[in-house]
Amino acid sequence: MSRTRDSIAALRGYVKIRLRKRKILTDPIARQLHNACLAVDGKRARAIPVAQSRFVALDLETTGFYPSLGDEIVSIALLELHGLAFTGNHYNTLVNPGRSIPAKSSAIHGIFDADIRNAPRIDDILPEVIGFLGDAIVVAHHAGFDYRFLNKRLHRRAAITLKNPWIDTMMLYGSWRQRPVQSSLDEVARNCGIIVGDERHSALRDAEIAGEILQFLASELLSDPNQMVGQLIECQFDPDACSLHRSPL
């Protein structure tokens, strides 16, 4: 009986995949998203010096923590850096999640149902988001959280997920401290000498803080900005991947 259920589940999964692929062939927006993600060459991006690399600091605000249980994005911010300098180019918008925002979530980020009533849906702005990301290295605090939410929508819309290499500022901070950490953005920022300010928990300010943390940690962990960005990416997993490791005082 269990084998029959497994077989039925597998068949349903196969049918869903085939239907999504068929949709890509007939839906120009889905095809555009699919091809844009496929065009990202992560291997090439890793082989570019940090000083010449394009980074995009990303932050999302959401209705909750679990995209698999129906939580959705309510705000997204993207900030561009070239090398380790902000360019001033950014993307920032509220997003209508298609559901109510729990009070406990609104208490954190200050976004309420009335604020997003006329905001665009995430599917409508995915082309702008993916277009802004391009082939950049994505920088985020708890990057897996942001990737899970974006990949949920991308997979449903275009049967694909992000291919961009990423740097998690929490993991990179752990390499600097020479031990694994579970630290908030605020805590990491303070320990890196970054002033958080009063706009904390807006997606735009949080993305900016993540970019500032990257600036600080890259200068601490790399001896030369002409080192390949792939080395900085590896450093978040293995501190020994960095040629120079300065322990915090």
C-alpha angles and dihedrals in degrees: 000000000000090000089054091051091048091050092050091048091049091049092050090050091050092050092050091052092049091049092050091050090049089051090055090057093052103033112071094198093051089047091050092051093045094050093044091055092045090052093063109106105201093178092055092046091055091054095060120097115255090241090059099038127110115228129185118201109213134195133170133193114206145181090252145326104281121071090176089061096050104276114145143193118270099174137016132189131184125185124188126224126184110204098333097320126101111241096199091243111127145153122214132166145148115244129212105230094197091238139065121281113238114241092238090057093047088052088061103044102019095233116134135186091261091056095058100036093105097028120116122263116250092245090057094055099038091099090055092046095048090043091054093047093050109156095328127138104253116227120196142145108248087005093187090065093056093042092052092055095045094042091052091060095038093052093049093045102038109006093244141093134218115288096188117122111242142206119209108208091206092056092044089051089052089055090052090050089045093231137076113269139188098203131157122239089252093053094047092047093051092049089051091052095251120145109230099196130191099296093074114144095032107118092230095053093042091052089050091051090050089053091049090050089052090052092052098043095044090055090050098045103038125061094200130029088214090070114112116270088231087071091056090048091052091047091070088063099035123021089201089067088075117083092217124033118185113190116221117254 
